[in-house]
Amino acid sequence: MKGQGAIAEPDVPTASPAADIPLVVDLDGTLLRTDLLYECLLALVRQKPWMVLLLPFWLLAGKAVFKRRLAEQVELDIEGMPVNEGLLGWLREEKARGRTLALVSASDHRLVEAVAERFGLFDAVKGSDGTVNLAGNAKLAAIRARFGDAFTYVGDSRHDLAVWEGCRSAMLAGHRVARMRACLSPAVVVAGEFPSPAMRLRSWAKALRLHQWAKNGLIFVAPLLAGLIGEPAAVGASLAAFLLFGLLASATYLINDLLDLPADRRHRSKRLRPLAAGDLPIRDALLAAPVLMLGAFLLLLLLPLKFAGVALLYLVVTLSYSLHVKRVPILDMIVLAGLFTIRIMAGIAAVGTELTPWLLTFSMFFFLSLAGIKRFTECQLMAAEGRDRLAGRGYRPGDAPWLMAMGAASGFCSTLVFFIYLVDERSPMHQYNSPEWLWLICIVLGYWLSRAWLLALRGEMNDDPVLFALKDRLSLALAGFVAVTVALAHL
């Protein structure tokens, strides 16, 4: 019996239905687990963002012209695009039996040819030519002009219904196999199925990085240190701010993944992300991002006006990081540390506590050290894999010693600055009955950072130190000790 999370095996014919009947294969969502139209749109944003303004004019000229203009302006990483491996394996078997294979798609012809060249299987290749958009009845007419009425067609969407109704036998592929089977008339013979893994809540949770919402716990730092964590109004405002930043973060993570698709597909672990792997359609992510931002905007109505400025700053900085800054060495780490610090500022704005520069300075140094760990680990992996640089980043393996020196120094600076924050006359620590307990936090910070860097040097650190801390038992125990320390300071 298959487990609940198991992926169904493709319903593959045990033998070729008819080796002399041509096999016509669709491309987007069928052979490839992505859509070249959306890939082109994203590539245009990455490579020539100023040309986005021309998209409406191209579209007014017709879909075929629209696709041709996009294909002319962008370069796609065809080799890295995810594939329906079950279908590809079967196509290779059919090719070995001598069957004629054709790749026919509504995507622009030059892109379809590039995909066909990647696999080297197809005897005929045809796509939209800048005049005719090869979809629906137009695709059926083109196939019949080449092969007559006797052909088997492999497709994935409602746009293929007209072709399936006019072919000898149908084969279904992609995410919507069950839905497409229900749409076909009883006269259509379904010879086989090659489903892609179904979209699951787990895939969405991974794409939205719900585990990264833990970073928004920094919003509670200001009310916690100010002794307001027990006041209902402060707790309610902090929770609303936490949810708002979570929605904004998930929206920007989707945007980041969409813009980073080519680099992620070449990365050892990021290639497994839902969008990079094709588990989630690009179109769905493009729709989800603005919906999440709308939800965050509605939550702003529950929070003070000055909080809106902090939220807007977070959004602008995050998008700037995704679009460009992450490729600039050193600056990328400073901005990452700044994003963590903005979360602390958000907590201050949500509950109205005094803004102290020492707390923000501590945050910048502490999270600059964590950013150093992340980049240091990536440089170590580059060296181990024999690569000279990391795709989409500006670091090289030889940068590792400098990153360690800078990161370790920043970590110890953060411990010193936190001590200054505790004794500063404007610090809310003076509201505690026994603030000397809080000095123990400095020892915990110094020990945790030293251990984190030691593990990174040994190659035992996850490339994201925040996720490491959430899974590491000792880190969780130290976090519990800090919480007890704060409670004792109140006594």
Stockholm file with secondary structure:
# STOCKHOLM 1.0

chainA/1-491         MKGQGAIAEPDVPTASPAADIPLVVDLDGTLLRTDLLYECLLALVRQKPWMVLLLPFWLLAGKAVFKRRLAEQVELDIEGMPVNEGLLGWLREEKARGRTLALVSASDHRLVEAVAERFGLFDAVKGSDGTVNLAGNAKLAAIRARFGDAFTYVGDSRHDLAVWEGCRSAMLAGHRVARMRACLSPAVVVAGEFPSPAMRLRSWAKALRLHQWAKNGLIFVAPLLAGLIGEPAAVGASLAAFLLFGLLASATYLINDLLDLPADRRHRSKRLRPLAAGDLPIRDALLAAPVLMLGAFLLLLLLPLKFAGVALLYLVVTLSYSLHVKRVPILDMIVLAGLFTIRIMAGIAAVGTELTPWLLTFSMFFFLSLAGIKRFTECQLMAAEGRDRLAGRGYRPGDAPWLMAMGAASGFCSTLVFFIYLVDERSPMHQYNSPEWLWLICIVLGYWLSRAWLLALRGEMNDDPVLFALKDRLSLALAGFVAVTVALAHL
#=GR chainA/1-491 SS CCCTTCCCCCBCCSSCSCTTSCEEECTBTTTBSSCHHHHHHHHHHHHCGGGGGGHHHHHHTCHHHHHHHHHHHCCCCGGGSCBCHHHHHHHHHHHHTTCCEEEEEEEEHHHHHHHHHHHCCCSEEEEECSSSCCCTHHHHHHHHHHHTTCCEEEECSGGGHHHHHTSSEEEEEETTHHHHHHHSCTTSCEEEEEECCCCCHHHHHHHTTGGGGGGGGGGGHHHHHTTCTTCHHHHHHHHHHHHHHHHHHHHHHHHHHHHTHHHHHTSTTGGGSHHHHTSSCHHHHHHHHHHHHHHHHHHGGGSCHHHHHHHHHHHHHHHHHHHTGGGSTTHHHHHHHHHHHHHHHHHHHHHTCCCCHHHHHHHHHHHHHHHHHHHHHHHHHHHHHTCSSCTTSCCCGGGHHHHHHHHHHHHHHHHHHHHHHHHSTTCGGGGSSSGGGGGHHHHHHHHHHHHHHHHHHTTCSCSSHHHHHHHCHHHHHHHHHHHHHHHHHHC
#=GC SS_cons         CCCTTCCCCCBCCSSCSCTTSCEEECTBTTTBSSCHHHHHHHHHHHHCGGGGGGHHHHHHTCHHHHHHHHHHHCCCCGGGSCBCHHHHHHHHHHHHTTCCEEEEEEEEHHHHHHHHHHHCCCSEEEEECSSSCCCTHHHHHHHHHHHTTCCEEEECSGGGHHHHHTSSEEEEEETTHHHHHHHSCTTSCEEEEEECCCCCHHHHHHHTTGGGGGGGGGGGHHHHHTTCTTCHHHHHHHHHHHHHHHHHHHHHHHHHHHHTHHHHHTSTTGGGSHHHHTSSCHHHHHHHHHHHHHHHHHHGGGSCHHHHHHHHHHHHHHHHHHHTGGGSTTHHHHHHHHHHHHHHHHHHHHHTCCCCHHHHHHHHHHHHHHHHHHHHHHHHHHHHHTCSSCTTSCCCGGGHHHHHHHHHHHHHHHHHHHHHHHHSTTCGGGGSSSGGGGGHHHHHHHHHHHHHHHHHHTTCSCSSHHHHHHHCHHHHHHHHHHHHHHHHHHC
//
